[in-house]
């Protein structure tokens, strides 16, 4: 009789296949199932899977039978209703004490609901954010697990083994109870949206006002990747800008339509900020920029009807490049600060105890937003676990102060050139708003009281007040 599997996996799209191979490579026997038997056969017969401890199964009962008790099954299926349907199909086959892991990009509120319902039936549910795309799944992702700590004992060793490693540390962590893992993964994706938009705006400035060639831009991003901006997204941007289209010989990026897609996790992150009374303007700006990019037909028409400034001539390109490097770094810090602040607000609402230093640590490898300065973020939260905002840490406060002149010049340049820089602008406005002891919200409160008798607070007395503004 063939030895039983250490873990099961449902869903053999590319992510599921690569995760199964990763599990097998790390010495764990994995039973796999896909609703399409043909895909299962093709996978186990592939050169990558042959000879590895992978057990193919062709119905759910066979899958469940193939796994050691208490069973642990990773579901790599599309978020939403398909997860609920998969759970419903498994429930008659599994037993109390078994573990279901949702490894997809689930909405954290769905994870909270599922974890609560399954706990009542004795089934342990682990909502797990897995970041890094296909490459990460194969070679080591960042893994953010949410659920009860005792439930993780069955799978923690496997997660630690398959996760990315940085300085011999595994990029896996138990984030917190119920939906905490999926929430942190969602905020990771929101930061990712902001990071990508900032890089795109930097590209627009280098291409437009600086009038650089794609090879020159490639070299700039490659040089940035050797300094404080060192990150996966900067690295791949250099690669992209150096690639030519084999059909036309043009730079590859120039033959790609300027209409960005999105799967919804960025919007979820923005909605969470609103739900928990936090603010994430740079993440919101990135989501809105993708939406605006989708309005291609309208934009083409508007370009012939709506005027703007004439581009400046004779710009000091070296100065633009140097200032842009600092502005990009400062804006990225603000995006991360927003993401961590939203996590704090959600944690207070749900009773999660989030270890932000650990979150920064596991994001150093495997995930899309991995970057050199995450080690400084980890250090900031190690110095002060209750730090209310990342910008207040001495290292980042000094960085933002150092970057300010360049940052303001870059935002001004965009305004003068008629180039939309929503992410750069919103990051700077966030910084300026956060550092302002006084904001014009007093006028807004007066307006609200005027038209709706919403009352206001005074600076010199306790309590709430209302003024009869018609007198």
Residue pairs with C-beta under 8 A, 6 or more apart in sequence:
2 55
3 29
4 29
4 66
4 67
4 68
5 29
5 30
5 31
5 53
5 55
5 66
5 67
5 68
6 23
6 28
6 29
6 30
6 67
6 68
6 72
6 158
7 23
7 28
7 29
7 30
7 31
7 67
7 72
7 73
7 74
7 155
7 158
8 30
8 31
8 32
8 33
8 57
8 63
8 64
8 66
8 67
8 71
8 72
8 73
8 74
9 16
9 19
9 20
9 23
9 30
9 31
9 32
9 33
9 73
9 74
9 76
10 16
10 32
10 33
10 34
10 60
10 63
10 73
10 74
10 75
10 76
10 77
10 86
11 34
11 75
11 76
11 77
12 20
12 32
12 33
12 34
12 39
12 40
12 43
12 76
13 76
14 134
14 137
15 76
15 130
15 133
15 134
15 137
16 32
16 34
16 76
16 137
17 43
17 48
17 49
18 134
18 135
18 137
18 138
19 74
19 76
19 103
19 130
19 137
19 138
19 141
19 162
20 30
20 32
20 43
20 49
20 54
21 48
21 49
21 52
21 54
21 138
22 137
22 138
22 139
22 140
22 162
23 30
23 158
23 161
23 162
24 30
24 49
24 52
24 53
24 54
25 52
26 158
26 161
26 162
27 53
27 161
28 53
28 158
28 161
29 53
29 54
29 55
30 53
30 54
30 55
31 54
31 55
31 56
31 57
31 63
31 66
31 67
32 40
32 43
32 44
32 54
32 55
32 56
32 57
32 63
33 40
33 57
33 58
33 59
33 60
33 62
33 63
34 40
34 43
37 58
40 56
40 57
40 58
41 56
43 49
43 56
44 50
44 54
44 56
55 66
57 63
57 66
60 89
60 90
60 93
61 93
63 73
64 71
64 73
64 90
64 93
64 94
67 73
69 95
69 97
69 98
70 95
70 97
70 98
70 99
70 154
71 94
71 95
71 98
71 99
72 98
72 99
72 101
72 154
72 155
72 158
73 90
73 94
73 98
73 99
73 100
73 101
74 101
74 103
74 128
75 83
75 86
75 87
75 100
75 101
75 102
75 103
75 104
76 103
76 104
77 83
77 86
77 104
78 104
79 104
79 105
79 106
79 107
79 110
80 106
80 107
80 110
83 102
83 104
83 106
83 110
83 114
84 114
87 100
87 114
87 118
90 100
91 121
91 123
94 100
94 123
95 122
96 121
96 122
96 123
97 122
97 123
97 124
98 123
98 124
99 123
99 124
99 125
99 126
99 151
99 154
99 155
100 118
100 123
100 124
100 125
100 126
101 125
101 126
101 128
101 155
102 111
102 114
102 125
102 126
102 127
102 128
102 182
103 128
103 130
105 129
105 182
105 185
105 186
105 189
105 263
105 265
106 127
106 182
107 182
107 186
107 268
108 127
108 146
108 179
108 180
108 182
108 183
108 186
108 272
109 179
110 179
111 125
111 127
111 146
111 178
111 179
111 181
111 182
112 178
112 179
112 350
114 125
114 127
115 125
115 127
115 146
115 147
115 177
115 178
115 179
116 178
118 124
118 125
119 125
119 148
124 147
124 148
124 150
124 151
125 147
125 151
126 145
126 146
126 147
126 151
126 152
126 155
126 181
127 145
127 146
127 147
127 178
127 179
127 180
127 181
127 182
128 143
128 144
128 145
128 146
128 159
128 181
128 182
129 142
129 143
129 144
129 145
129 146
129 175
129 181
129 182
129 184
129 185
129 186
129 188
130 136
130 137
130 141
130 142
130 143
130 144
130 185
131 141
131 142
131 143
131 144
131 185
131 188
131 189
131 363
131 366
131 367
131 368
132 140
132 141
132 142
132 164
132 366
132 367
132 368
133 368
136 142
136 164
136 366
136 367
139 164
140 162
140 163
140 164
140 165
140 171
140 365
140 366
141 162
141 163
141 164
141 171
141 366
141 367
142 163
142 164
142 171
142 172
142 188
142 362
142 363
142 365
142 366
142 367
142 370
143 159
143 162
143 163
143 171
143 172
143 173
143 362
143 366
144 173
144 175
144 181
144 182
144 184
144 185
144 188
144 359
144 362
145 152
145 155
145 156
145 159
145 172
145 173
145 174
145 175
145 181
146 174
146 175
146 176
146 177
146 178
146 179
146 180
146 181
146 182
146 183
146 184
147 174
147 177
147 178
147 181
148 177
149 174
152 159
152 174
156 172
156 174
159 170
159 172
160 170
160 172
161 170
163 170
163 171
163 172
163 362
163 365
163 366
164 170
164 171
164 365
164 366
164 367
165 171
165 365
166 361
166 364
166 365
169 361
170 362
171 361
171 362
171 363
171 364
171 365
171 366
171 367
172 362
173 355
173 358
173 359
173 361
173 362
174 181
175 181
175 183
175 184
175 352
175 354
175 359
176 347
176 352
176 353
176 354
177 350
177 351
177 352
178 350
179 350
180 347
180 350
180 352
180 354
183 272
183 343
183 346
183 350
183 352
184 343
184 354
184 359
185 265
186 265
186 268
186 269
186 272
187 269
187 272
187 339
187 340
187 342
187 343
188 339
188 363
188 367
188 368
188 369
189 265
189 266
189 268
189 269
190 265
190 266
190 268
190 269
190 270
190 280
190 283
190 339
190 342
191 283
191 335
191 336
191 338
191 339
191 369
192 233
192 266
192 368
192 369
193 262
193 266
193 269
193 283
193 286
193 287
193 290
194 282
194 283
194 285
194 286
194 332
194 335
194 338
194 339
194 423
194 427
195 231
195 233
195 332
195 335
195 369
196 233
196 286
197 282
197 285
197 286
197 289
197 290
197 422
197 423
198 282
198 286
198 328
198 331
198 332
198 335
198 423
198 424
198 427
199 233
199 234
199 237
199 328
200 289
201 414
201 419
201 420
201 421
201 422
201 423
201 424
202 324
202 328
203 217
203 237
203 241
204 419
204 421
205 320
205 324
205 410
205 413
205 414
205 419
205 421
206 212
206 216
206 217
206 220
206 320
206 321
206 324
207 217
208 311
208 417
208 419
209 311
209 312
209 315
209 320
209 413
209 417
209 419
210 315
210 317
210 320
210 321
211 315
211 317
212 220
212 317
214 241
214 242
214 251
214 253
214 254
215 241
215 242
217 241
218 238
218 239
218 241
218 242
219 238
220 321
221 234
221 235
221 237
221 238
221 241
222 238
224 230
224 234
224 325
224 328
225 231
225 234
225 235
225 238
227 325
228 329
228 372
228 373
229 325
229 328
229 329
229 332
229 371
229 372
230 371
230 372
230 373
231 369
231 370
231 371
231 372
231 373
232 367
232 368
232 369
232 370
232 371
233 368
233 369
233 371
234 371
240 252
240 253
241 251
241 253
243 251
243 252
243 253
244 250
244 251
244 252
245 251
245 252
245 254
245 255
247 255
248 255
257 296
258 293
258 296
259 293
259 294
259 296
260 289
260 290
260 293
260 294
261 290
262 287
262 290
262 291
266 283
266 286
266 287
266 290
267 287
269 280
269 283
269 339
269 342
270 280
270 283
270 284
270 287
272 278
272 342
272 346
273 279
273 280
273 283
273 284
273 338
273 342
273 345
276 342
276 345
276 346
276 348
276 349
277 345
278 338
278 341
278 342
278 344
278 345
279 338
279 341
279 430
280 338
280 339
280 341
280 342
281 338
281 426
281 427
281 429
281 430
282 331
282 334
282 335
282 338
282 423
282 426
282 427
282 430
283 335
283 338
283 339
284 426
285 422
285 423
285 425
285 426
286 422
286 423
288 422
289 420
289 422
289 423
292 299
308 418
309 416
309 417
309 418
311 417
311 418
312 416
312 417
320 410
320 413
322 406
323 405
323 406
323 407
323 409
323 410
324 406
324 410
325 406
326 402
326 403
326 406
326 407
327 403
327 406
327 407
327 409
327 410
327 411
327 424
329 373
329 399
329 403
330 399
330 400
330 403
330 404
330 407
330 427
330 428
330 431
331 407
331 423
331 424
331 427
331 428
332 371
332 373
333 373
333 390
333 391
333 396
333 399
333 400
334 391
334 427
334 428
334 430
334 431
335 423
335 427
336 377
336 390
337 389
337 390
337 391
337 396
337 430
338 430
340 356
340 359
340 377
340 389
340 390
341 388
341 389
341 390
343 354
343 356
343 359
344 354
344 356
344 388
346 352
347 353
347 354
355 381
355 385
356 377
356 381
356 385
356 387
357 378
357 379
357 380
357 381
357 382
357 385
358 378
360 374
360 375
360 377
360 378
360 381
361 374
361 378
363 369
363 370
363 374
364 370
364 371
364 374
364 375
364 378
376 395
376 396
377 390
379 395
380 387
380 390
380 393
380 395
380 396
381 387
383 393
384 393
387 393
389 434
390 396
391 397
391 400
391 431
391 434
400 431
407 424
407 428
408 428
410 421
410 424
411 421
411 424
411 425
411 428
413 419
414 420
414 421
414 424
414 425
415 421
433 439
442 456
445 454
445 456
445 457
446 456
446 467
448 454
448 456
449 455
449 456
449 466
449 467
449 469
450 467
450 469
453 466
455 464
455 465
455 466
456 464
456 465
456 466
456 467
457 463
457 464
457 465
458 465
